[in-house]
Amino acid sequence: MGERLISYGYDLAGAVRPDPAELLRYRRVEMLRRAAHTKRRMLDRLARVREPGPLACRPVAG
């Protein structure tokens, strides 16, 4: 990514690369947050599918 920034005219800050342990911890947190987001979206979608439709809510005339 640094090469891309330089090609677009940005200067790099000169910071060192993070430790592999820090990158691993970041990836783990990212994975857990992404999984929680996906789980929430799937549960919401399932709840919407299970909602009764307008025909199921009408009383039967008889």
Beta strands, then each sheet from edge to edge (+ up, - down):
end
